[in-house]
Amino acid sequence: MKVIVGLGNKGLKYAKTRHNIGFEVVELLAHRHQINMNSRKFKGLIGQGFIEGEKVLLVMPLTYMNLSGEC
């Protein structure tokens, strides 16, 4: 299993900025590979699925980037 964590900052203030590139990458992977990001655990949004036959865990910490270690 691989874990892919996309860092970002929550809120409209950071939407579409360099601060949210990690979120955008995770959202793109989830969309392309039909992975539902529907679980909230450990202060993050989490989705499980497969990419090229490999089980993956996609994670978007819901804390600010400087606090992403909490997730």
PDB file of N, CA, C and O in Angstrom:
ATOM      1  N   MET A   1       0.848  -1.176   0.000  1.00  0.00           N
ATOM      2  CA  MET A   1       0.000   0.000   0.000  1.00  0.00           C
ATOM      3  C   MET A   1       0.891   1.236   0.000  1.00  0.00           C
ATOM      4  O   MET A   1       1.924   1.291   0.668  1.00  0.00           O
ATOM      5  N   LYS A   2       0.456   2.212  -0.766  1.00  0.00           N
ATOM      6  CA  LYS A   2       1.141   3.504  -0.790  1.00  0.00           C
ATOM      7  C   LYS A   2       0.202   4.556  -0.217  1.00  0.00           C
ATOM      8  O   LYS A   2      -1.013   4.495  -0.405  1.00  0.00           O
ATOM      9  N   VAL A   3       0.782   5.514   0.480  1.00  0.00           N
ATOM     10  CA  VAL A   3       0.027   6.631   1.022  1.00  0.00           C
ATOM     11  C   VAL A   3       0.476   7.889   0.280  1.00  0.00           C
ATOM     12  O   VAL A   3       1.665   8.206   0.240  1.00  0.00           O
ATOM     13  N   ILE A   4      -0.479   8.595  -0.302  1.00  0.00           N
ATOM     14  CA  ILE A   4      -0.195   9.838  -1.003  1.00  0.00           C
ATOM     15  C   ILE A   4      -0.889  10.953  -0.237  1.00  0.00           C
ATOM     16  O   ILE A   4      -2.115  10.985  -0.132  1.00  0.00           O
ATOM     17  N   VAL A   5      -0.081  11.869   0.299  1.00  0.00           N
ATOM     18  CA  VAL A   5      -0.599  12.971   1.103  1.00  0.00           C
ATOM     19  C   VAL A   5      -0.408  14.264   0.329  1.00  0.00           C
ATOM     20  O   VAL A   5       0.711  14.612  -0.049  1.00  0.00           O
ATOM     21  N   GLY A   6      -1.497  14.969   0.095  1.00  0.00           N
ATOM     22  CA  GLY A   6      -1.431  16.257  -0.584  1.00  0.00           C
ATOM     23  C   GLY A   6      -1.625  17.376   0.414  1.00  0.00           C
ATOM     24  O   GLY A   6      -2.697  17.514   1.003  1.00  0.00           O
ATOM     25  N   LEU A   7      -0.590  18.175   0.605  1.00  0.00           N
ATOM     26  CA  LEU A   7      -0.682  19.264   1.573  1.00  0.00           C
ATOM     27  C   LEU A   7      -1.362  20.477   0.967  1.00  0.00           C
ATOM     28  O   LEU A   7      -1.274  20.719  -0.237  1.00  0.00           O
ATOM     29  N   GLY A   8      -2.036  21.231   1.808  1.00  0.00           N
ATOM     30  CA  GLY A   8      -2.715  22.441   1.365  1.00  0.00           C
ATOM     31  C   GLY A   8      -3.262  23.188   2.561  1.00  0.00           C
ATOM     32  O   GLY A   8      -3.097  22.773   3.708  1.00  0.00           O
ATOM     33  N   ASN A   9      -3.907  24.285   2.272  1.00  0.00           N
ATOM     34  CA  ASN A   9      -4.559  25.077   3.308  1.00  0.00           C
ATOM     35  C   ASN A   9      -6.044  25.147   2.996  1.00  0.00           C
ATOM     36  O   ASN A   9      -6.439  25.346   1.847  1.00  0.00           O
ATOM     37  N   LYS A  10      -6.855  24.984   4.016  1.00  0.00           N
ATOM     38  CA  LYS A  10      -8.300  25.027   3.823  1.00  0.00           C
ATOM     39  C   LYS A  10      -8.767  26.464   3.626  1.00  0.00           C
ATOM     40  O   LYS A  10      -8.085  27.412   4.016  1.00  0.00           O
ATOM     41  N   GLY A  11      -9.920  26.607   3.027  1.00  0.00           N
ATOM     42  CA  GLY A  11     -10.537  27.918   2.882  1.00  0.00           C
ATOM     43  C   GLY A  11     -10.370  28.535   1.502  1.00  0.00           C
ATOM     44  O   GLY A  11      -9.436  28.220   0.764  1.00  0.00           O
ATOM     45  N   LEU A  12     -11.297  29.418   1.177  1.00  0.00           N
ATOM     46  CA  LEU A  12     -11.302  30.079  -0.127  1.00  0.00           C
ATOM     47  C   LEU A  12     -10.085  30.972  -0.344  1.00  0.00           C
ATOM     48  O   LEU A  12      -9.660  31.181  -1.481  1.00  0.00           O
ATOM     49  N   LYS A  13      -9.527  31.496   0.735  1.00  0.00           N
ATOM     50  CA  LYS A  13      -8.369  32.382   0.621  1.00  0.00           C
ATOM     51  C   LYS A  13      -7.211  31.704  -0.120  1.00  0.00           C
ATOM     52  O   LYS A  13      -6.446  32.373  -0.815  1.00  0.00           O
ATOM     53  N   TYR A  14      -7.079  30.384   0.027  1.00  0.00           N
ATOM     54  CA  TYR A  14      -5.956  29.664  -0.568  1.00  0.00           C
ATOM     55  C   TYR A  14      -6.328  28.872  -1.817  1.00  0.00           C
ATOM     56  O   TYR A  14      -5.456  28.277  -2.450  1.00  0.00           O
ATOM     57  N   ALA A  15      -7.599  28.857  -2.175  1.00  0.00           N
ATOM     58  CA  ALA A  15      -8.040  28.102  -3.351  1.00  0.00           C
ATOM     59  C   ALA A  15      -7.304  28.592  -4.593  1.00  0.00           C
ATOM     60  O   ALA A  15      -7.126  29.794  -4.790  1.00  0.00           O
ATOM     61  N   LYS A  16      -6.883  27.653  -5.420  1.00  0.00           N
ATOM     62  CA  LYS A  16      -6.191  27.947  -6.688  1.00  0.00           C
ATOM     63  C   LYS A  16      -4.889  28.725  -6.491  1.00  0.00           C
ATOM     64  O   LYS A  16      -4.497  29.502  -7.362  1.00  0.00           O
ATOM     65  N   THR A  17      -4.218  28.522  -5.354  1.00  0.00           N
ATOM     66  CA  THR A  17      -2.912  29.143  -5.130  1.00  0.00           C
ATOM     67  C   THR A  17      -1.869  28.045  -4.995  1.00  0.00           C
ATOM     68  O   THR A  17      -2.202  26.865  -4.888  1.00  0.00           O
ATOM     69  N   ARG A  18      -0.611  28.443  -5.003  1.00  0.00           N
ATOM     70  CA  ARG A  18       0.473  27.467  -4.865  1.00  0.00           C
ATOM     71  C   ARG A  18       0.401  26.732  -3.529  1.00  0.00           C
ATOM     72  O   ARG A  18       0.971  25.652  -3.374  1.00  0.00           O
ATOM     73  N   HIS A  19      -0.299  27.320  -2.576  1.00  0.00           N
ATOM     74  CA  HIS A  19      -0.424  26.690  -1.262  1.00  0.00           C
ATOM     75  C   HIS A  19      -1.295  25.432  -1.312  1.00  0.00           C
ATOM     76  O   HIS A  19      -1.279  24.637  -0.373  1.00  0.00           O
ATOM     77  N   ASN A  20      -2.049  25.246  -2.386  1.00  0.00           N
ATOM     78  CA  ASN A  20      -2.960  24.103  -2.470  1.00  0.00           C
ATOM     79  C   ASN A  20      -2.643  23.137  -3.595  1.00  0.00           C
ATOM     80  O   ASN A  20      -3.506  22.348  -3.981  1.00  0.00           O
ATOM     81  N   ILE A  21      -1.448  23.173  -4.125  1.00  0.00           N
ATOM     82  CA  ILE A  21      -1.078  22.249  -5.196  1.00  0.00           C
ATOM     83  C   ILE A  21      -1.253  20.803  -4.734  1.00  0.00           C
ATOM     84  O   ILE A  21      -1.733  19.968  -5.502  1.00  0.00           O
ATOM     85  N   GLY A  22      -0.878  20.499  -3.509  1.00  0.00           N
ATOM     86  CA  GLY A  22      -1.013  19.132  -2.993  1.00  0.00           C
ATOM     87  C   GLY A  22      -2.455  18.671  -2.985  1.00  0.00           C
ATOM     88  O   GLY A  22      -2.743  17.533  -3.357  1.00  0.00           O
ATOM     89  N   PHE A  23      -3.376  19.544  -2.564  1.00  0.00           N
ATOM     90  CA  PHE A  23      -4.798  19.199  -2.582  1.00  0.00           C
ATOM     91  C   PHE A  23      -5.252  18.929  -4.009  1.00  0.00           C
ATOM     92  O   PHE A  23      -5.981  17.969  -4.263  1.00  0.00           O
ATOM     93  N   GLU A  24      -4.822  19.774  -4.937  1.00  0.00           N
ATOM     94  CA  GLU A  24      -5.243  19.624  -6.331  1.00  0.00           C
ATOM     95  C   GLU A  24      -4.753  18.310  -6.924  1.00  0.00           C
ATOM     96  O   GLU A  24      -5.480  17.669  -7.683  1.00  0.00           O
ATOM     97  N   VAL A  25      -3.537  17.900  -6.593  1.00  0.00           N
ATOM     98  CA  VAL A  25      -2.998  16.629  -7.093  1.00  0.00           C
ATOM     99  C   VAL A  25      -3.811  15.455  -6.550  1.00  0.00           C
ATOM    100  O   VAL A  25      -4.163  14.547  -7.303  1.00  0.00           O
ATOM    101  N   VAL A  26      -4.111  15.467  -5.256  1.00  0.00           N
ATOM    102  CA  VAL A  26      -4.903  14.379  -4.664  1.00  0.00           C
ATOM    103  C   VAL A  26      -6.304  14.348  -5.276  1.00  0.00           C
ATOM    104  O   VAL A  26      -6.823  13.274  -5.579  1.00  0.00           O
ATOM    105  N   GLU A  27      -6.917  15.516  -5.459  1.00  0.00           N
ATOM    106  CA  GLU A  27      -8.248  15.568  -6.075  1.00  0.00           C
ATOM    107  C   GLU A  27      -8.214  15.014  -7.506  1.00  0.00           C
ATOM    108  O   GLU A  27      -9.131  14.301  -7.912  1.00  0.00           O
ATOM    109  N   LEU A  28      -7.170  15.335  -8.265  1.00  0.00           N
ATOM    110  CA  LEU A  28      -7.034  14.835  -9.629  1.00  0.00           C
ATOM    111  C   LEU A  28      -6.867  13.316  -9.643  1.00  0.00           C
ATOM    112  O   LEU A  28      -7.504  12.626 -10.440  1.00  0.00           O
ATOM    113  N   LEU A  29      -6.016  12.801  -8.768  1.00  0.00           N
ATOM    114  CA  LEU A  29      -5.827  11.344  -8.678  1.00  0.00           C
ATOM    115  C   LEU A  29      -7.129  10.648  -8.288  1.00  0.00           C
ATOM    116  O   LEU A  29      -7.483   9.615  -8.855  1.00  0.00           O
ATOM    117  N   ALA A  30      -7.831  11.219  -7.322  1.00  0.00           N
ATOM    118  CA  ALA A  30      -9.098  10.621  -6.885  1.00  0.00           C
ATOM    119  C   ALA A  30     -10.094  10.596  -8.038  1.00  0.00           C
ATOM    120  O   ALA A  30     -10.780   9.595  -8.245  1.00  0.00           O
ATOM    121  N   HIS A  31     -10.173  11.675  -8.777  1.00  0.00           N
ATOM    122  CA  HIS A  31     -11.108  11.745  -9.906  1.00  0.00           C
ATOM    123  C   HIS A  31     -10.725  10.746 -10.999  1.00  0.00           C
ATOM    124  O   HIS A  31     -11.573   9.993 -11.479  1.00  0.00           O
ATOM    125  N   ARG A  32      -9.468  10.739 -11.386  1.00  0.00           N
ATOM    126  CA  ARG A  32      -8.999   9.855 -12.475  1.00  0.00           C
ATOM    127  C   ARG A  32      -9.162   8.381 -12.156  1.00  0.00           C
ATOM    128  O   ARG A  32      -9.412   7.568 -13.047  1.00  0.00           O
ATOM    129  N   HIS A  33      -9.019   8.038 -10.886  1.00  0.00           N
ATOM    130  CA  HIS A  33      -9.048   6.622 -10.499  1.00  0.00           C
ATOM    131  C   HIS A  33     -10.302   6.257  -9.710  1.00  0.00           C
ATOM    132  O   HIS A  33     -10.362   5.207  -9.071  1.00  0.00           O
ATOM    133  N   GLN A  34     -11.297   7.133  -9.762  1.00  0.00           N
ATOM    134  CA  GLN A  34     -12.603   6.900  -9.151  1.00  0.00           C
ATOM    135  C   GLN A  34     -12.495   6.485  -7.680  1.00  0.00           C
ATOM    136  O   GLN A  34     -13.095   5.505  -7.240  1.00  0.00           O
ATOM    137  N   ILE A  35     -11.714   7.265  -6.947  1.00  0.00           N
ATOM    138  CA  ILE A  35     -11.535   7.038  -5.511  1.00  0.00           C
ATOM    139  C   ILE A  35     -12.350   8.094  -4.771  1.00  0.00           C
ATOM    140  O   ILE A  35     -12.145   9.293  -4.959  1.00  0.00           O
ATOM    141  N   ASN A  36     -13.265   7.644  -3.938  1.00  0.00           N
ATOM    142  CA  ASN A  36     -14.093   8.563  -3.153  1.00  0.00           C
ATOM    143  C   ASN A  36     -13.323   9.081  -1.951  1.00  0.00           C
ATOM    144  O   ASN A  36     -12.835   8.306  -1.128  1.00  0.00           O
ATOM    145  N   MET A  37     -13.222  10.386  -1.862  1.00  0.00           N
ATOM    146  CA  MET A  37     -12.577  11.028  -0.712  1.00  0.00           C
ATOM    147  C   MET A  37     -13.686  11.352   0.289  1.00  0.00           C
ATOM    148  O   MET A  37     -14.053  12.512   0.474  1.00  0.00           O
ATOM    149  N   ASN A  38     -14.206  10.319   0.924  1.00  0.00           N
ATOM    150  CA  ASN A  38     -15.414  10.496   1.724  1.00  0.00           C
ATOM    151  C   ASN A  38     -15.269  10.127   3.198  1.00  0.00           C
ATOM    152  O   ASN A  38     -16.258  10.094   3.930  1.00  0.00           O
ATOM    153  N   SER A  39     -14.074   9.858   3.621  1.00  0.00           N
ATOM    154  CA  SER A  39     -13.876   9.476   5.008  1.00  0.00           C
ATOM    155  C   SER A  39     -13.090  10.567   5.734  1.00  0.00           C
ATOM    156  O   SER A  39     -12.071  11.045   5.235  1.00  0.00           O
ATOM    157  N   ARG A  40     -13.566  10.952   6.901  1.00  0.00           N
ATOM    158  CA  ARG A  40     -12.847  11.940   7.718  1.00  0.00           C
ATOM    159  C   ARG A  40     -12.274  11.213   8.925  1.00  0.00           C
ATOM    160  O   ARG A  40     -13.007  10.707   9.775  1.00  0.00           O
ATOM    161  N   LYS A  41     -10.945  11.172   8.982  1.00  0.00           N
ATOM    162  CA  LYS A  41     -10.239  10.530  10.085  1.00  0.00           C
ATOM    163  C   LYS A  41      -8.952  11.287  10.347  1.00  0.00           C
ATOM    164  O   LYS A  41      -8.380  11.890   9.439  1.00  0.00           O
ATOM    165  N   PHE A  42      -8.509  11.256  11.561  1.00  0.00           N
ATOM    166  CA  PHE A  42      -7.191  11.774  11.917  1.00  0.00           C
ATOM    167  C   PHE A  42      -6.969  13.206  11.431  1.00  0.00           C
ATOM    168  O   PHE A  42      -5.871  13.549  10.995  1.00  0.00           O
ATOM    169  N   LYS A  43      -7.995  14.033  11.503  1.00  0.00           N
ATOM    170  CA  LYS A  43      -7.936  15.430  11.056  1.00  0.00           C
ATOM    171  C   LYS A  43      -7.632  15.539   9.559  1.00  0.00           C
ATOM    172  O   LYS A  43      -6.943  16.460   9.122  1.00  0.00           O
ATOM    173  N   GLY A  44      -8.154  14.588   8.785  1.00  0.00           N
ATOM    174  CA  GLY A  44      -7.936  14.632   7.344  1.00  0.00           C
ATOM    175  C   GLY A  44      -9.095  14.018   6.579  1.00  0.00           C
ATOM    176  O   GLY A  44      -9.952  13.340   7.145  1.00  0.00           O
ATOM    177  N   LEU A  45      -9.099  14.273   5.285  1.00  0.00           N
ATOM    178  CA  LEU A  45     -10.058  13.678   4.363  1.00  0.00           C
ATOM    179  C   LEU A  45      -9.328  12.544   3.661  1.00  0.00           C
ATOM    180  O   LEU A  45      -8.241  12.749   3.120  1.00  0.00           O
ATOM    181  N   ILE A  46      -9.913  11.351   3.663  1.00  0.00           N
ATOM    182  CA  ILE A  46      -9.205  10.153   3.229  1.00  0.00           C
ATOM    183  C   ILE A  46     -10.033   9.367   2.213  1.00  0.00           C
ATOM    184  O   ILE A  46     -11.255   9.272   2.327  1.00  0.00           O
ATOM    185  N   GLY A  47      -9.349   8.812   1.228  1.00  0.00           N
ATOM    186  CA  GLY A  47      -9.975   7.928   0.253  1.00  0.00           C
ATOM    187  C   GLY A  47      -9.070   6.732  -0.007  1.00  0.00           C
ATOM    188  O   GLY A  47      -7.847   6.869  -0.027  1.00  0.00           O
ATOM    189  N   GLN A  48      -9.667   5.558  -0.206  1.00  0.00           N
ATOM    190  CA  GLN A  48      -8.900   4.341  -0.488  1.00  0.00           C
ATOM    191  C   GLN A  48      -9.306   3.795  -1.836  1.00  0.00           C
ATOM    192  O   GLN A  48     -10.475   3.851  -2.216  1.00  0.00           O
ATOM    193  N   GLY A  49      -8.337   3.269  -2.554  1.00  0.00           N
ATOM    194  CA  GLY A  49      -8.627   2.682  -3.851  1.00  0.00           C
ATOM    195  C   GLY A  49      -7.383   2.070  -4.454  1.00  0.00           C
ATOM    196  O   GLY A  49      -6.439   1.715  -3.748  1.00  0.00           O
ATOM    197  N   PHE A  50      -7.394   1.950  -5.780  1.00  0.00           N
ATOM    198  CA  PHE A  50      -6.282   1.348  -6.497  1.00  0.00           C
ATOM    199  C   PHE A  50      -5.840   2.249  -7.634  1.00  0.00           C
ATOM    200  O   PHE A  50      -6.664   2.828  -8.342  1.00  0.00           O
ATOM    201  N   ILE A  51      -4.527   2.361  -7.803  1.00  0.00           N
ATOM    202  CA  ILE A  51      -3.929   3.053  -8.935  1.00  0.00           C
ATOM    203  C   ILE A  51      -2.949   2.076  -9.565  1.00  0.00           C
ATOM    204  O   ILE A  51      -1.977   1.655  -8.937  1.00  0.00           O
ATOM    205  N   GLU A  52      -3.220   1.726 -10.811  1.00  0.00           N
ATOM    206  CA  GLU A  52      -2.394   0.760 -11.553  1.00  0.00           C
ATOM    207  C   GLU A  52      -2.176  -0.518 -10.751  1.00  0.00           C
ATOM    208  O   GLU A  52      -1.063  -1.042 -10.697  1.00  0.00           O
ATOM    209  N   GLY A  53      -3.232  -1.014 -10.136  1.00  0.00           N
ATOM    210  CA  GLY A  53      -3.188  -2.274  -9.402  1.00  0.00           C
ATOM    211  C   GLY A  53      -2.613  -2.177  -7.996  1.00  0.00           C
ATOM    212  O   GLY A  53      -2.632  -3.163  -7.260  1.00  0.00           O
ATOM    213  N   GLU A  54      -2.109  -1.026  -7.609  1.00  0.00           N
ATOM    214  CA  GLU A  54      -1.520  -0.827  -6.287  1.00  0.00           C
ATOM    215  C   GLU A  54      -2.546  -0.171  -5.371  1.00  0.00           C
ATOM    216  O   GLU A  54      -3.154   0.836  -5.734  1.00  0.00           O
ATOM    217  N   LYS A  55      -2.738  -0.740  -4.185  1.00  0.00           N
ATOM    218  CA  LYS A  55      -3.662  -0.142  -3.230  1.00  0.00           C
ATOM    219  C   LYS A  55      -3.063   1.168  -2.727  1.00  0.00           C
ATOM    220  O   LYS A  55      -1.887   1.230  -2.369  1.00  0.00           O
ATOM    221  N   VAL A  56      -3.894   2.217  -2.707  1.00  0.00           N
ATOM    222  CA  VAL A  56      -3.429   3.531  -2.260  1.00  0.00           C
ATOM    223  C   VAL A  56      -4.387   4.118  -1.237  1.00  0.00           C
ATOM    224  O   VAL A  56      -5.578   3.809  -1.204  1.00  0.00           O
ATOM    225  N   LEU A  57      -3.823   4.964  -0.418  1.00  0.00           N
ATOM    226  CA  LEU A  57      -4.578   5.753   0.539  1.00  0.00           C
ATOM    227  C   LEU A  57      -4.268   7.202   0.199  1.00  0.00           C
ATOM    228  O   LEU A  57      -3.123   7.639   0.319  1.00  0.00           O
ATOM    229  N   LEU A  58      -5.282   7.948  -0.225  1.00  0.00           N
ATOM    230  CA  LEU A  58      -5.120   9.359  -0.530  1.00  0.00           C
ATOM    231  C   LEU A  58      -5.532  10.162   0.694  1.00  0.00           C
ATOM    232  O   LEU A  58      -6.567   9.889   1.303  1.00  0.00           O
ATOM    233  N   VAL A  59      -4.721  11.153   1.055  1.00  0.00           N
ATOM    234  CA  VAL A  59      -4.974  11.922   2.274  1.00  0.00           C
ATOM    235  C   VAL A  59      -4.836  13.413   1.985  1.00  0.00           C
ATOM    236  O   VAL A  59      -3.876  13.857   1.354  1.00  0.00           O
ATOM    237  N   MET A  60      -5.814  14.169   2.458  1.00  0.00           N
ATOM    238  CA  MET A  60      -5.762  15.633   2.430  1.00  0.00           C
ATOM    239  C   MET A  60      -5.933  16.113   3.870  1.00  0.00           C
ATOM    240  O   MET A  60      -7.053  16.122   4.380  1.00  0.00           O
ATOM    241  N   PRO A  61      -4.842  16.516   4.540  1.00  0.00           N
ATOM    242  CA  PRO A  61      -4.975  17.015   5.906  1.00  0.00           C
ATOM    243  C   PRO A  61      -5.907  18.225   5.944  1.00  0.00           C
ATOM    244  O   PRO A  61      -5.810  19.112   5.096  1.00  0.00           O
ATOM    245  N   LEU A  62      -6.796  18.260   6.913  1.00  0.00           N
ATOM    246  CA  LEU A  62      -7.742  19.367   7.050  1.00  0.00           C
ATOM    247  C   LEU A  62      -7.270  20.411   8.059  1.00  0.00           C
ATOM    248  O   LEU A  62      -8.041  21.258   8.509  1.00  0.00           O
ATOM    249  N   THR A  63      -5.999  20.330   8.397  1.00  0.00           N
ATOM    250  CA  THR A  63      -5.378  21.363   9.216  1.00  0.00           C
ATOM    251  C   THR A  63      -4.631  22.289   8.257  1.00  0.00           C
ATOM    252  O   THR A  63      -4.466  21.954   7.084  1.00  0.00           O
ATOM    253  N   TYR A  64      -4.189  23.423   8.726  1.00  0.00           N
ATOM    254  CA  TYR A  64      -3.359  24.269   7.877  1.00  0.00           C
ATOM    255  C   TYR A  64      -2.027  23.567   7.621  1.00  0.00           C
ATOM    256  O   TYR A  64      -1.605  22.715   8.404  1.00  0.00           O
ATOM    257  N   MET A  65      -1.373  23.930   6.526  1.00  0.00           N
ATOM    258  CA  MET A  65      -0.162  23.246   6.099  1.00  0.00           C
ATOM    259  C   MET A  65       0.875  23.166   7.223  1.00  0.00           C
ATOM    260  O   MET A  65       1.509  22.128   7.410  1.00  0.00           O
ATOM    261  N   ASN A  66       1.047  24.244   7.959  1.00  0.00           N
ATOM    262  CA  ASN A  66       2.048  24.236   9.031  1.00  0.00           C
ATOM    263  C   ASN A  66       1.690  23.286  10.166  1.00  0.00           C
ATOM    264  O   ASN A  66       2.536  22.981  11.006  1.00  0.00           O
ATOM    265  N   LEU A  67       0.450  22.816  10.200  1.00  0.00           N
ATOM    266  CA  LEU A  67       0.011  21.875  11.238  1.00  0.00           C
ATOM    267  C   LEU A  67      -0.323  20.502  10.657  1.00  0.00           C
ATOM    268  O   LEU A  67      -0.973  19.694  11.321  1.00  0.00           O
ATOM    269  N   SER A  68       0.112  20.229   9.427  1.00  0.00           N
ATOM    270  CA  SER A  68      -0.272  18.985   8.752  1.00  0.00           C
ATOM    271  C   SER A  68       0.251  17.736   9.456  1.00  0.00           C
ATOM    272  O   SER A  68      -0.278  16.644   9.249  1.00  0.00           O
ATOM    273  N   GLY A  69       1.276  17.883  10.278  1.00  0.00           N
ATOM    274  CA  GLY A  69       1.785  16.747  11.035  1.00  0.00           C
ATOM    275  C   GLY A  69       0.777  16.177  12.011  1.00  0.00           C
ATOM    276  O   GLY A  69       0.874  15.012  12.395  1.00  0.00           O
ATOM    277  N   GLU A  70      -0.194  16.990  12.419  1.00  0.00           N
ATOM    278  CA  GLU A  70      -1.238  16.497  13.311  1.00  0.00           C
ATOM    279  C   GLU A  70      -2.070  15.408  12.654  1.00  0.00           C
ATOM    280  O   GLU A  70      -2.546  14.493  13.325  1.00  0.00           O
ATOM    281  N   CYS A  71      -2.241  15.505  11.364  1.00  0.00           N
ATOM    282  CA  CYS A  71      -3.028  14.514  10.632  1.00  0.00           C
ATOM    283  C   CYS A  71      -2.241  13.214  10.560  1.00  0.00           C
ATOM    284  O   CYS A  71      -2.717  12.236   9.984  1.00  0.00           O
TER     285      CYS A  71
END
